[in-house]
């Protein structure tokens, strides 16, 4: 046990008794006293609520809690330490390497590194081998707090220009970690020694601009993952392969759903007929449900005078994500990044009465955002997208009911598309905000009450509300349990004030309405990308671009196949005929690859008996049946919007 003084401190281990220890005792010493030091699943500690190294000397009274790799914080420490070991290995193999940042992320870790050429798969294998050697050597991680000048000296001697830049933005005395001669600028904490890391894999490498700025140097980013258990690593790698199989960019190409053409422009989606019909089905369902839900539709232009965006505040708060303006008759115009200012102008077009409220206006409005090329990603991050947007104008006494109504609408809508698991967050008032504290508290209480009445489990995201109001974010979880941000409900005190919108109250006085921004699906592009990956392209029948393919066994049955297809079409089905001169087994395999829900096989017997032989995707041969029986079956599946036969691919 470390002894730095005869002075004693009192430490209470969580769920245990309070005991006295010498000043400077380390959490690792306390763990050893409890007989747990051999358990390398304990990777860090919380002392007085702060995450610390197990080797950090403790210098005041407080409560101590041990953190394992099963704790999210512990797993982040584990990943952070693995990133550090990876950087050490890279430095050994590539002495000229200069290091940026190497943080843990939601799944694993990465490190940004300046090297003369991109890393190859062979390089990653060599780095992994060197990491194994560093881990086997069990080098301790040693934390030091140094002066700012000393830190500058250390990293200047090593030519670490990116670390020097990071030091420029740091206040106070920085901490460094030493590990067998390798030194990194880092706040930590880390595991006690490299031997704590057991199972890891370097996953991929890509280019990344320093600090995300396309005008700065391009670094090489290595991604990796690590776990204390081999089974968890194998499960993660299996899920990663499954995610690759479901990648919407590959499936979008293979199923001929959409394309992004560099000649048209990065981040601008071209919808092909099959993708367009899925989008049409979603939009039709969306409109139908909104009409039932008491919404009215509005349509707004794609551009407006620049002064509208000055009035709304977007130029102040959102300028870097807006395309540059252009002039029309010497007046600057701006392509729209949002729909809300237009809805506010519609509201302001006439005097409103309290009797009209709530007003619910919805629009599938296409907007344009200047996303940097480095962050564009298929349908999930684009420059032009259509929001399933709506704005609700209501009185303060109507706010909670409207929020609950939107929550019910959201859950019903998402469940229809096959999503039943969610992560829900309530984001509260940030440091910088507009409006009164009283209104913020009432709005936050209304959001919280609606969540509780709906029975939704939620987490508080303190201070993460937008400057104009608190919000609810709903992240849907797909079949691989990955969260996707889609739905949001935001209370806005800012825009009604900026546009000076009012309603005539029952008391004959003008009052300010509350404005709710809400999106159920988010952007249609992003939602379709999530849908493709959720179902691996094997859409439920009601969403499938081609629901039925009719396959004649020989050309002699071609006329009969076309007649069957015509009847299916008359019953509203999306149907095609495979009249290619290919063998029947090839056509069946191709229909499976194209993920068509049903195949109707037409041979001599089927023509003579007036039957169709039915094959269902993933299920196989259902046998011959009258066409009317098949039509009743598939119509029922479509009308119920069943998702049971979808997915898997």
Secondary structure, 3 states (H helix, E strand, C coil): CCCCCCCEEEEEECCCCEEEEECCCEHHHHHHHCCCCCCCCEEEEEECCEEECCCCECCCCEEEEEEECCCHHHHHHHHHHHHHHHHHHHHHHCCCCEECCCCEECCEEEEEEECCCCCCHHHHHHHHHHHHHHHHHCCECEEEECCHHHHHHHHHHCCCHHHHHHHHCCCCCCEEEEECCEEEECCCCCCCEHHHCCEEEEEEEEEEEHHHCCCCCEEEEEEEEEECCHHHHHHHHHHHHHHHHCCHHHHHHHCCCEEECCCCCCCCEEECHHHHHHHHHHHHHHHHHHHHCCCEECCCCCEEEHHHHHHHCHHHHCHHHCCCCEEECCEEEEECCCCHHHHHHHHCCCCCEHHHCCEEEEEEEEEECCCCHHHCECCCECCEEEEEEEEEEECHHHHHHHHHHHHHHHHHHHHHCCCCCEEEEEECCCCCCCCCHHHHHHHHHHHHHHHHHHCCCCEEECCCCECCECEEEEEEECCCCCEEEEEEEEEECHHHHHCCCCEECCCCCEECCEEEEEEEEEEHHHHHHHHHHHHCCCCCCCCCCCCEEEEECCHHHHHHHHHHHHHHHHCCCCEEEECCCCCHHHHHHHHHHCCCCEEEEECHHHHHHCEEEEEECCCEEEEEEEHHHHHHHHHHHHHCCCCCCCCCC
